[in-house]
Amino acid sequence: RFPAIELAAPAAAMFVARKFWEWYAYPAPSPGLKALLAGFAASLYANDYELEPMLREMWTHDEFFSAAAKTRSVKSPVEFVIQAFKALRVKTNAKYVGDANAELGEHLAQMGMDLFEPPNVAGWPGGTRWITSSTLLERLEFVKDLTSSDSQNRIRGRFLERIQFTGVRPAEDVVDEVIAQLGLDIDAAGPLALTALERDALIAYATDNGANPNLDLSSDTTDDFLTKVRGVIGLALQAAESHVH
């Protein structure tokens, strides 16, 4: 064996372990991360670079379930879009977003992710670099198109279908239902839950600062259904908690 190759192997294992950890958990720097990655790298190296043993150790490690791992990884554009679709039980033709002329691929490209066209062989840099002043605005533009959708042949949220025709309901209850549907349930008290202040802000929007405590959801054409419910969904999707894992 060549000594140079023998010395490079552990470094290569460390590089691979760091790449996987940063993709699935959180990026460097972080206290104790080097020692944590060293264990994963040793597993990878000991198993002749078979990924399965290392990934099993990584995905079952306590740190993988820590608050840092849940909130320091920014969703990529495609993750943000697909998770919004899944949360709202959206049926889509995978081409258009709502009733807008922009196609889904155009939205993703403007968010910084031109699908199947990474910037180089290393792929997209990811992490907090997904969020810039321009890409964040594009995420909000996608949310606007998504929540204003009406066309049956393009995209329709089954969550919206479920809450229409439910009569007059307290706005606070509707807000809590939206929050729970999006996985931001404040009762869960998890790191991705909206804060009490954020929930109060959504209720204030839905009730016109308390002037109208109830929402008329008796049909899919009421102002409350078309504006307030969709607005609550849009605002919740714009919260910082909606953009991280």
C-alpha positions in Angstrom: 0.0 0.0 0.0 1.0 3.6 -0.6 1.4 5.5 2.7 -0.4 8.6 1.2 -3.5 6.5 0.4 -3.5 5.0 3.9 -3.4 8.5 5.5 -6.0 9.9 3.2 -8.6 7.3 3.9 -9.7 8.5 7.4 -9.8 12.1 6.1 -12.1 10.9 3.2 -14.4 9.1 5.7 -14.6 12.3 7.8 -15.4 14.3 4.7 -18.2 11.9 3.7 -19.6 11.8 7.3 -19.7 15.6 7.5 -21.5 15.9 4.2 -24.2 13.4 5.3 -24.6 15.0 8.7 -24.9 18.5 7.3 -27.5 17.4 4.8 -29.6 15.5 7.4 -29.0 17.4 10.6 -27.2 20.7 10.8 -24.1 22.5 9.4 -20.8 23.2 11.1 -19.6 24.9 13.1 -21.1 23.5 16.3 -19.6 22.6 19.7 -18.5 18.9 19.8 -19.4 18.3 16.2 -15.9 17.2 15.2 -15.8 14.5 17.9 -19.3 13.4 16.9 -18.4 13.1 13.2 -15.2 11.2 14.1 -17.3 8.3 15.4 -19.4 8.2 12.2 -16.3 8.4 10.1 -14.7 5.5 12.0 -17.7 3.4 11.3 -17.6 4.2 7.7 -13.9 3.5 7.4 -14.2 0.2 9.4 -16.9 -1.0 7.0 -15.0 -0.3 3.8 -17.1 2.8 3.1 -20.4 0.9 3.2 -22.9 3.7 4.0 -25.6 1.7 5.7 -23.8 1.1 9.0 -22.8 4.7 9.3 -26.2 6.0 8.5 -27.8 3.6 11.0 -25.6 5.0 13.7 -26.2 8.6 12.6 -30.0 8.3 12.3 -30.3 6.6 15.7 -27.9 8.9 17.6 -29.4 11.1 20.3 -28.0 14.2 18.8 -29.9 13.5 15.6 -33.1 14.1 17.5 -31.9 17.1 19.4 -33.5 20.6 19.0 -30.5 21.8 17.1 -30.9 19.0 14.5 -34.6 19.9 14.1 -34.2 23.6 13.7 -30.9 24.3 12.1 -31.5 22.7 8.8 -33.2 25.0 6.3 -35.6 23.3 3.9 -34.4 23.2 0.3 -36.9 24.8 -2.1 -38.2 21.4 -3.2 -38.6 20.2 0.4 -40.5 23.4 1.3 -42.8 23.0 -1.7 -43.5 19.3 -1.3 -44.1 19.5 2.4 -46.6 22.3 1.9 -48.4 20.2 -0.7 -48.5 17.2 1.7 -49.6 19.3 4.7 -52.5 20.8 2.8 -53.3 17.5 1.0 -52.9 19.1 -2.3 -53.7 17.3 -5.5 -51.6 18.7 -8.3 -50.5 18.0 -11.9 -46.9 18.7 -10.7 -46.6 21.5 -13.3 -48.6 24.6 -12.2 -48.9 26.3 -8.9 -52.4 27.5 -8.2 -53.9 29.7 -10.9 -50.7 31.5 -11.7 -48.9 31.4 -15.0 -45.6 30.4 -13.4 -44.9 26.7 -13.5 -43.6 24.8 -10.4 -40.1 24.5 -11.9 -39.9 28.2 -12.4 -40.8 28.8 -8.8 -38.1 26.4 -7.6 -35.5 28.0 -9.9 -36.3 31.4 -8.6 -35.9 30.0 -5.1 -32.4 29.0 -6.1 -32.9 25.3 -7.0 -33.0 24.6 -10.7 -34.0 20.9 -10.5 -31.6 18.5 -12.1 -29.2 21.3 -12.8 -27.0 21.7 -9.7 -24.4 24.4 -9.9 -21.5 21.9 -9.9 -20.7 18.3 -9.0 -20.9 19.1 -5.3 -24.5 20.0 -5.6 -26.3 22.9 -4.0 -24.6 24.5 -1.0 -27.8 24.3 1.1 -28.2 25.4 4.7 -28.9 29.1 5.4 -27.7 29.9 1.9 -31.1 28.8 0.7 -32.4 32.0 2.3 -31.6 35.4 0.7 -33.7 38.5 0.3 -34.7 37.4 -3.2 -35.2 33.7 -2.6 -37.3 34.4 0.5 -39.6 36.7 -1.5 -40.0 33.9 -4.1 -41.0 31.5 -1.3 -43.7 33.9 -0.3 -44.8 34.3 -3.9 -45.2 30.5 -4.1 -47.3 30.6 -0.9 -49.5 33.3 -2.4 -50.1 31.3 -5.5 -50.7 28.1 -3.5 -53.2 29.6 -1.1 -55.1 31.5 -3.8 -55.6 28.4 -5.9 -59.1 27.5 -7.2 -58.8 25.6 -10.5 -59.8 22.0 -10.2 -57.5 21.0 -13.1 -54.4 22.6 -11.7 -54.1 22.4 -7.9 -56.6 22.2 -5.1 -56.0 21.8 -1.4 -58.1 19.0 0.2 -57.6 20.7 3.5 -59.6 23.6 2.2 -62.3 21.3 1.0 -62.5 19.7 4.4 -63.2 22.9 6.3 -65.7 24.5 4.0 -69.4 24.1 4.5 -68.7 23.8 8.3 -70.9 26.8 9.1 -70.0 29.6 11.5 -67.0 28.7 13.6 -64.8 30.6 16.1 -61.8 32.0 14.3 -59.5 30.8 17.1 -60.5 27.2 16.4 -59.8 27.5 12.7 -56.4 29.0 13.4 -55.5 26.1 15.7 -56.7 23.6 13.0 -54.5 25.3 10.4 -51.5 25.3 12.7 -52.0 21.6 13.5 -52.4 20.7 9.9 -49.1 22.4 9.0 -47.3 20.6 11.8 -46.8 23.8 13.8 -49.1 22.9 16.6 -48.4 25.0 19.7 -49.7 22.3 22.0 -46.9 20.0 20.8 -44.4 22.3 22.5 -41.8 21.1 20.1 -39.0 23.3 18.6 -41.0 23.8 15.4 -44.2 24.9 17.1 -45.4 28.5 16.6 -45.0 30.7 19.6 -48.0 32.0 21.6 -47.3 35.4 20.1 -47.3 34.1 16.6 -50.6 32.3 17.2 -52.1 35.4 18.7 -51.0 37.4 15.6 -52.8 34.8 13.4 -56.0 35.1 15.5 -55.8 38.9 15.3 -55.6 38.7 11.5 -58.5 36.3 11.3 -60.7 38.3 13.6 -59.8 41.8 12.5 -58.2 42.4 15.8 -61.1 40.8 17.7 -63.9 42.7 15.9 -65.2 39.6 14.2 -64.5 36.5 16.4 -66.3 34.0 14.2 -65.7 32.9 10.6 -68.5 32.2 8.1 -67.5 28.9 6.4 -70.9 28.0 5.2 -69.7 27.9 1.6 -66.6 28.2 -0.5 -67.5 31.6 -1.7 -67.7 33.5 1.6 -65.2 36.3 2.2 -64.0 34.5 5.4 -63.3 31.3 3.5 -61.7 32.9 0.5 -59.7 35.5 2.4 -59.3 34.8 6.0 -58.7 31.0 6.0 -56.4 31.2 3.0 -54.7 34.2 4.6 -54.1 32.3 7.9 -52.6 29.4 5.9 -50.4 31.8 3.9 -49.1 33.6 7.0 -48.4 30.4 8.8 -46.4 29.1 5.8 -44.4 32.3 5.9 -43.4 31.8 9.5 -39.7 31.0 10.1 -40.7 27.7 11.7 -42.2 26.6 8.3 -38.8 26.9 6.6 -36.7 24.7 8.8 -36.7 20.9 9.6 
